Amino acid sequence: MKILENKYGPFSGRLWGLFLNFVANAVAIHGAIKFMIHGQSPIEMVVGIGITIAVCMVLAVPDSLE
Amino acid sequence: MSNDNQNIRAAHYPLADAIPTQQLDAELAQLEAVQQKPFFSRIYGYMKLGGPGFIGAGFTLGAGSITSAMISGVVYGYKTMWVAWFSMAVGLFMIAATLRLATKAGQLVPLQNKYHHFLVGSVLTALGGVAIPSAIWTWGQFSLAGNLFESLTPYFGFNFPRQYNWTVIWATTSWMTLMYGRKDSKGTQIVENFMKAAIALMVIGFAFSVVKVGVNWGEFFKGNFIPWIPSGGEGLDLVLASGAAACGVVDWFLFHYTSLSRGWGSRHEGLGRMDMIFGLGLPFIIVNWLVIIVFAQTLGASHAPVPENATELAAAFAPLLGSKFGAIFFYLAFLAVPVTSIVGLNIVCAIGIFEAFGWKPDVKSLRWKLCALIPSTGFLAVWTSRPLWLVIAVTAFVSLTNNFAAWSIFLLVNNRAALKNNVVQNYFWNLGMMIAICSVNAAAIVYVFNRIGIFG
């Protein structure tokens, strides 16, 4: 996937994706704590998990399959 | 070097000079013969030919991971058994990536320095992620080894306090460490065989204990297939410590560089994969399972107060085996845990420092010997009492440095400039690496959240 290998500013698309994944992981975990320990809404957790899954599926596309 | 030899050794790593090229050729021929054999003979053949995987298992099965397994068994019973296989399974995707780099491109740190930044390669991976933690972790290993040795000797009719027995542990581990990579003594092979024997001792010794105490198969399957995470900071730290033990930069780094030291090149990737599964993965999972089972079945089932450290846990457990022979066997198996870890930590510390500063490894040089023995200053721990949670906290803290290395390795194996046509071409391999990356990210995030009190 060309978008992953191209550079955007200082980093490649794949590295920007890793940053986004990290943020999504943090949102998912923060949301999970709010939902499971403090009994608040699960929306934050669901959004975090959703973005994590989507980003992982995109970043896993190998260079050769473009 | 002939053209054929150059094909075998894709990248030259100085420690590999200890392995003659004829031996590498012979190993490839043996590998082809092994692949034609029936299933169990094939596994035995892979184990015989492997080496770096066993060094990795010997290192990974250390005071931190085994203490976490013991405590998990006592406090949570069988419920956290899934952590061992899950963390190892995702860790293997990363290890396969470092193996790809070793066999097709060469040393990891120079590649990171070239394609990313020296802060990522030399500083955060080699120095901060590998060498410094290695020097810290041996303190826990020496402390545990000294205490276990002290507990073992009365069964033979004499006392050997840890204030003195550390000399035997230090001498044995230093001798093994300094033998690694030597050309004149088959040093690499001797160290690999030492690790294989020690792991066999762990498996047989702990399996003997399991036979004595029995298994609750229903709980065993539930614990392995229904993921369960304890609530609260200490419980999460425990799971993180167990997970980080199998999925961390030191494991990846050690496997990568011991593969290079074995002279493995392009044609050895298949053997390397078998070695990482049967030499590293299976022993790690089996030993963790066995330890969790014996403590869940005994101290866990008794609902007694949890002892403060691994030595007290072992001392509380050994009499439950009901025989002197059983207790000796248990202590010997347990003693193999920190001893092999010290050897692994010594070796990886030297490699880490040399890679960080770009020095050419020479195992006969004074510089190498000093770097390899820095972690052995951990013998000082026999004079201090280390709380259990400190060992676990150090392991959890190092999870913070795993991110940089994991991201960097993932990017490298997907970098056509670095690997040309050998870039990862399998979607599920990349997906496995992404799960590993999410795991190390989660470990770092939970660690930070836990410390700033977000759990409440």
Interface residues (C-beta under 8 A of the other chain):
Chain A: L4 E5 S12 R14 L15 L18 N21 F22 N25 A26 I29 H30 I33 M36 I37 H38 T52 C56 M57 L59 A60 V61 P62 D63 S64 L65
Chain B: S231 N403 W407 F410 L411 N414 R416 V423 V424 Q425 N426 Y427 F428 N430 L431 M433 M434 I435 I437 C438 N441 A442 I445 V446 F449 I454 F455 G456
